[in-house]
Amino acid sequence: MKNVIAVFDIGKTNKKVILFDQNLQVVFEHEERFPTITDEDGIECDDIDLIENWIKTTVETLATDESYNLLGVNFSTYGATLMYIGKDGKRLTPVYNYLKAMPEGVVEPLYGKWGGVEEFCRKTASPAKGMLNSGLQALWLKKIKPDVFTKVDMVLNFPQYLSYILTGKLFSEYTSIGCHTAMWDFDVMQYHPWLADEGIPVPQPIGNDHFEEITIKGKRIKIGIGIHDSSASLAPYVLGSPEKFILMSTGTWCISMNPFNDEPLTADQLSKDCLCYMSVSKKPVKSSQLFMGHIHDVNVKRLTDYFQTDGNSYKKVKPELNKIKEQIANPQRHFFKAGVPNDYIDSTVDLSVFDNFESAYHQLIFDLTELCVEALELIIPKIDEGKNIYIAGGFAKNEIFVRYLALQFPSKKVYTSVVDNATALGTALVLWEKINKGEKSRIDLGLKEWVTTKPPSIK
């Protein structure tokens, strides 16, 4: 019987349960895609009843599975989501979607009371993003749905709510608070006083390696209190890299995280979508974000329509090394000269200047890389001791992008990192090390170095 930890990795689209053994190897993985529902305002949201039932049923099944000795369970989820618990211990609301529109008049008085929007955002390291600042969702509930808010006994972040449904214990932890929530004052490293001033009830945070031991189907199991997914994905690199680095986690969003930059966020950086996450060790992580995957997809659709190719044509484009080096030596931007449009599609570019789809795609990736470089440079400190850039996620498989980026940073080593389920791995890692009383686990980051003068070499 193999000792395992189960991690529930809850994304907006896919929900997974992954079992890790004591060597942090995946021994089982199952994915679910639940139909969404709508909240009382008609806005799409996750069906929390389905998710809760799935988690409880899965844990009960694993607890009695003779193939595994289930030692622990932990959770990673998307951020910007709060859950409201009533005095009877029951959930009061749906899982409100962070893409809901914030009504005018909810947050403006708050900003005015606490130094104005720029100062408030600086102290909380949270660009003003409406409902994406999840703490402000509680203010929205208080002002827009006061009949519901008067019943609220405690407000939990989403990862801690999933832990709560098994343990019945109310917790908060630092990674879930420190991710553009507008709840944390990074100047003094505690909750911002606006929460108490507005009567928002939140638990005092504790370390995310805490667990509660409960009995399920006659078996004693350690239940973690959950972690925000971006911080969880960073954990294997913080614990497994011997040198300072920047991690670019790429996909629909490109989140670049620098755990080694302790310079305060400036108003200019905040205006350019910089923020601070919190590491599993309660350290601020200066970060920048770019909607790169979505920008890529909608502009590729324009290219494929124009050149009459199929939607997967970009996956077949081979890097033209001479063209890549020439563009780096003589950079000329075609896309996004005036910035990224509101609909993300740069229809101002005359596609007739390109000989074929391959040439246009190289240019698009070059210009996307330029946007990435701008975002990266926002989180590189004045005194830069970082030696490495790690590229993880979907764009780590895009050789054109990786080569462009490596050429843009000749003074650094650029690696692609193939770590399956990095978010779940980080979530398991935190709990394993507590269960194993601090014994360090070996972490394989799957690194491949990309050099600018010869083919990539395996590290």
NORUR-V810030 format. One record per residue. N is the residue number from 1. RES is the residue in three letters. NEAR is the number of other C-alpha atoms within 12 Angstrom. D_FIRST is the distance of its C-alpha to the first C-alpha in Angstrom with 2 decimals. Layout:
n,res,near,d_first
N,RES,NEAR,D_FIRST
N,RES,NEAR,D_FIRST
This chain:
n,res,near,d_first
1,MET,12,0.00
2,LYS,21,3.81
3,ASN,28,6.66
4,VAL,36,9.34
5,ILE,46,12.94
6,ALA,48,14.80
7,VAL,55,18.42
8,PHE,48,21.09
9,ASP,43,23.76
10,ILE,41,26.88
11,GLY,29,29.78
12,LYS,30,33.13
13,THR,19,32.39
14,ASN,20,28.67
15,LYS,31,25.87
16,LYS,31,22.34
17,VAL,40,18.84
18,ILE,40,16.79
19,LEU,42,13.23
20,PHE,37,13.26
21,ASP,27,10.82
22,GLN,31,12.34
23,ASN,24,14.70
24,LEU,36,15.93
25,GLN,28,15.19
26,VAL,26,15.06
27,VAL,21,12.07
28,PHE,22,13.65
29,GLU,21,17.22
30,HIS,22,19.44
31,GLU,21,23.12
32,GLU,22,25.58
33,ARG,19,29.36
34,PHE,23,30.95
35,PRO,18,34.68
36,THR,23,36.76
37,ILE,20,39.29
38,THR,19,42.41
39,ASP,18,43.27
40,GLU,15,46.47
41,ASP,16,48.44
42,GLY,13,47.32
43,ILE,19,45.20
44,GLU,20,41.95
45,CYS,28,38.77
46,ASP,31,35.05
47,ASP,26,34.24
48,ILE,31,32.44
49,ASP,21,31.90
50,LEU,22,29.83
51,ILE,34,27.79
52,GLU,26,27.22
53,ASN,17,26.20
54,TRP,27,23.80
55,ILE,33,22.08
56,LYS,25,21.90
57,THR,19,20.72
58,THR,30,18.01
59,VAL,39,16.64
60,GLU,23,16.84
61,THR,20,15.03
62,LEU,32,12.10
63,ALA,30,12.10
64,THR,22,11.65
65,ASP,18,9.42
66,GLU,13,6.79
67,SER,16,5.29
68,TYR,24,5.15
69,ASN,27,5.98
70,LEU,38,9.56
71,LEU,39,11.63
72,GLY,49,14.78
73,VAL,51,17.11
74,ASN,55,20.26
75,PHE,50,23.19
76,SER,48,25.71
77,THR,41,28.78
78,TYR,39,32.24
79,GLY,41,34.88
80,ALA,40,38.34
81,THR,42,37.07
82,LEU,45,37.63
83,MET,41,36.62
84,TYR,38,38.98
85,ILE,36,37.95
86,GLY,21,40.56
87,LYS,17,41.46
88,ASP,13,39.48
89,GLY,22,36.29
90,LYS,21,36.31
91,ARG,30,36.62
92,LEU,27,40.27
93,THR,32,40.41
94,PRO,32,38.81
95,VAL,39,37.10
96,TYR,38,40.41
97,ASN,36,40.60
98,TYR,32,41.63
99,LEU,21,43.99
100,LYS,27,46.17
101,ALA,19,49.65
102,MET,27,50.68
103,PRO,17,54.00
104,GLU,13,56.97
105,GLY,15,57.87
106,VAL,23,54.42
107,VAL,35,53.64
108,GLU,22,57.13
109,PRO,19,58.25
110,LEU,28,55.09
111,TYR,24,55.77
112,GLY,17,59.38
113,LYS,16,58.56
114,TRP,24,56.22
115,GLY,17,58.30
116,GLY,18,58.28
117,VAL,27,55.65
118,GLU,24,55.58
119,GLU,28,55.16
120,PHE,37,52.59
121,CYS,42,50.52
122,ARG,35,50.91
123,LYS,38,49.74
124,THR,47,46.71
125,ALA,46,46.00
126,SER,47,45.86
127,PRO,37,48.19
128,ALA,35,49.92
129,LYS,30,47.91
130,GLY,33,48.46
131,MET,33,45.38
132,LEU,30,43.20
133,ASN,40,44.06
134,SER,43,41.74
135,GLY,47,43.38
136,LEU,42,46.54
137,GLN,42,44.85
138,ALA,47,45.03
139,LEU,38,48.72
140,TRP,33,49.15
141,LEU,34,47.62
142,LYS,26,49.99
143,LYS,25,53.04
144,ILE,21,52.42
145,LYS,20,50.52
146,PRO,14,51.75
147,ASP,13,51.10
148,VAL,23,47.37
149,PHE,30,47.40
150,THR,22,49.06
151,LYS,24,45.98
152,VAL,30,43.56
153,ASP,24,42.06
154,MET,33,39.66
155,VAL,44,39.00
156,LEU,45,35.51
157,ASN,48,34.47
158,PHE,49,32.16
159,PRO,44,28.87
160,GLN,47,29.48
161,TYR,43,30.35
162,LEU,45,26.97
163,SER,42,25.41
164,TYR,36,28.13
165,ILE,35,27.26
166,LEU,36,23.99
167,THR,26,25.34
168,GLY,21,29.03
169,LYS,25,29.89
170,LEU,37,32.53
171,PHE,38,32.03
172,SER,39,33.56
173,GLU,40,32.61
174,TYR,44,34.63
175,THR,47,33.35
176,SER,48,33.95
177,ILE,53,37.42
178,GLY,47,38.50
179,CYS,47,38.44
180,HIS,49,41.91
181,THR,46,41.70
182,ALA,46,45.12
183,MET,47,43.63
184,TRP,42,43.31
185,ASP,32,46.28
186,PHE,38,45.37
187,ASP,21,48.55
188,VAL,12,47.39
189,MET,21,43.62
190,GLN,25,43.51
191,TYR,30,43.97
192,HIS,30,47.29
193,PRO,25,49.77
194,TRP,31,50.53
195,LEU,28,47.46
196,ALA,18,48.85
197,ASP,14,52.32
198,GLU,24,51.31
199,GLY,20,49.23
200,ILE,33,45.89
201,PRO,35,43.26
202,VAL,33,40.24
203,PRO,25,37.74
204,GLN,21,38.20
205,PRO,27,35.62
206,ILE,25,32.92
207,GLY,27,30.56
208,ASN,43,27.93
209,ASP,39,25.21
210,HIS,32,25.68
211,PHE,34,23.02
212,GLU,29,23.21
213,GLU,23,20.57
214,ILE,25,20.66
215,THR,20,19.13
216,ILE,25,17.95
217,LYS,18,17.28
218,GLY,11,17.01
219,LYS,20,14.43
220,ARG,20,15.84
221,ILE,32,15.54
222,LYS,34,17.73
223,ILE,43,20.04
224,GLY,48,22.07
225,ILE,48,25.72
226,GLY,56,25.81
227,ILE,58,27.78
228,HIS,47,30.58
229,ASP,42,29.48
230,SER,47,32.13
231,SER,50,31.36
232,ALA,45,27.63
233,SER,44,28.46
234,LEU,48,30.60
235,ALA,39,28.05
236,PRO,39,26.35
237,TYR,43,29.90
238,VAL,31,31.15
239,LEU,28,28.31
240,GLY,24,28.11
241,SER,27,31.82
242,PRO,14,34.02
243,GLU,19,37.23
244,LYS,25,38.79
245,PHE,35,38.38
246,ILE,42,38.99
247,LEU,45,36.26
248,MET,42,37.52
249,SER,42,35.01
250,THR,36,36.59
251,GLY,25,36.42
252,THR,21,38.63
253,TRP,25,39.40
254,CYS,36,39.73
255,ILE,41,38.76
256,SER,44,39.80
257,MET,47,38.52
258,ASN,45,39.97
259,PRO,39,38.23
260,PHE,30,40.98
261,ASN,29,44.04
262,ASP,25,45.19
263,GLU,25,48.58
264,PRO,29,49.42
265,LEU,37,49.44
266,THR,27,52.98
267,ALA,25,54.59
268,ASP,19,55.00
269,GLN,30,51.30
270,LEU,33,50.44
271,SER,24,52.95
272,LYS,26,51.12
273,ASP,34,47.74
274,CYS,41,46.37
275,LEU,46,44.22
276,CYS,51,41.80
277,TYR,47,38.11
278,MET,44,36.30
279,SER,40,33.57
280,VAL,39,30.45
281,SER,25,32.50
282,LYS,29,35.40
283,LYS,26,37.62
284,PRO,36,39.90
285,VAL,42,39.15
286,LYS,43,42.34
287,SER,48,41.70
288,SER,44,43.69
289,GLN,41,42.97
290,LEU,35,44.40
291,PHE,28,43.88
292,MET,37,43.62
293,GLY,29,41.38
294,HIS,23,43.52
295,ILE,33,46.72
296,HIS,39,45.58
297,ASP,30,44.77
298,VAL,24,48.00
299,ASN,36,50.19
300,VAL,38,48.52
301,LYS,27,49.32
302,ARG,29,52.95
303,LEU,36,52.91
304,THR,24,51.44
305,ASP,17,54.01
306,TYR,23,56.84
307,PHE,23,55.94
308,GLN,15,54.80
309,THR,20,51.42
310,ASP,17,48.12
311,GLY,20,45.76
312,ASN,16,43.35
313,SER,22,46.16
314,TYR,32,45.29
315,LYS,24,41.95
316,LYS,17,44.02
317,VAL,21,46.47
318,LYS,21,46.35
319,PRO,26,47.34
320,GLU,20,50.96
321,LEU,22,50.86
322,ASN,17,54.62
323,LYS,23,54.88
324,ILE,35,52.12
325,LYS,23,53.86
326,GLU,17,57.22
327,GLN,29,56.08
328,ILE,28,54.72
329,ALA,14,58.02
330,ASN,11,60.15
331,PRO,19,58.20
332,GLN,17,59.66
333,ARG,23,57.85
334,HIS,29,58.43
335,PHE,34,55.86
336,PHE,29,55.76
337,LYS,18,59.01
338,ALA,17,59.77
339,GLY,21,56.21
340,VAL,26,53.58
341,PRO,17,55.24
342,ASN,12,54.12
343,ASP,15,52.77
344,TYR,26,51.21
345,ILE,25,53.13
346,ASP,29,55.84
347,SER,23,58.39
348,THR,18,61.13
349,VAL,23,60.05
350,ASP,15,62.29
351,LEU,27,59.89
352,SER,14,62.85
353,VAL,12,62.94
354,PHE,19,59.81
355,ASP,15,60.20
356,ASN,21,56.94
357,PHE,33,53.57
358,GLU,27,52.04
359,SER,27,54.71
360,ALA,32,54.39
361,TYR,40,50.61
362,HIS,42,50.96
363,GLN,39,53.41
364,LEU,41,51.20
365,ILE,40,48.27
366,PHE,41,50.68
367,ASP,37,51.98
368,LEU,40,48.51
369,THR,41,47.66
370,GLU,34,50.82
371,LEU,34,49.64
372,CYS,37,46.31
373,VAL,30,48.25
374,GLU,25,50.34
375,ALA,33,47.27
376,LEU,38,45.70
377,GLU,28,48.93
378,LEU,34,48.98
379,ILE,42,46.00
380,ILE,37,47.07
381,PRO,22,48.78
382,LYS,14,52.26
383,ILE,11,50.96
384,ASP,20,48.09
385,GLU,19,45.77
386,GLY,28,43.03
387,LYS,23,42.50
388,ASN,33,39.92
389,ILE,42,39.45
390,TYR,44,36.04
391,ILE,44,36.18
392,ALA,39,33.04
393,GLY,29,32.65
394,GLY,27,34.71
395,PHE,37,37.81
396,ALA,35,35.94
397,LYS,21,36.07
398,ASN,30,39.84
399,GLU,32,41.44
400,ILE,37,44.90
401,PHE,43,43.91
402,VAL,43,42.01
403,ARG,42,44.98
404,TYR,42,47.46
405,LEU,42,45.54
406,ALA,37,45.14
407,LEU,31,48.89
408,GLN,32,49.64
409,PHE,29,47.99
410,PRO,19,49.21
411,SER,17,48.76
412,LYS,25,45.01
413,LYS,32,42.07
414,VAL,37,40.58
415,TYR,38,37.02
416,THR,39,35.01
417,SER,38,31.41
418,VAL,28,28.79
419,VAL,32,25.82
420,ASP,24,23.92
421,ASN,39,23.40
422,ALA,37,25.13
423,THR,39,25.58
424,ALA,45,21.95
425,LEU,48,21.10
426,GLY,45,23.68
427,THR,50,22.45
428,ALA,52,18.88
429,LEU,52,20.49
430,VAL,47,22.59
431,LEU,46,19.86
432,TRP,40,17.46
433,GLU,27,20.45
434,LYS,25,21.30
435,ILE,29,17.90
436,ASN,20,17.98
437,LYS,13,21.58
438,GLY,13,23.38
439,GLU,15,21.56
440,LYS,20,22.63
441,SER,26,20.42
442,ARG,19,21.79
443,ILE,27,23.14
444,ASP,22,24.38
445,LEU,34,27.23
446,GLY,23,28.04
447,LEU,27,31.69
448,LYS,28,34.61
449,GLU,29,38.04
450,TRP,35,41.04
451,VAL,26,44.34
452,THR,27,47.74
453,THR,16,49.40
454,LYS,12,46.89
455,PRO,14,43.79
456,PRO,20,40.55
457,SER,16,38.58
458,ILE,15,34.84
459,LYS,17,33.87
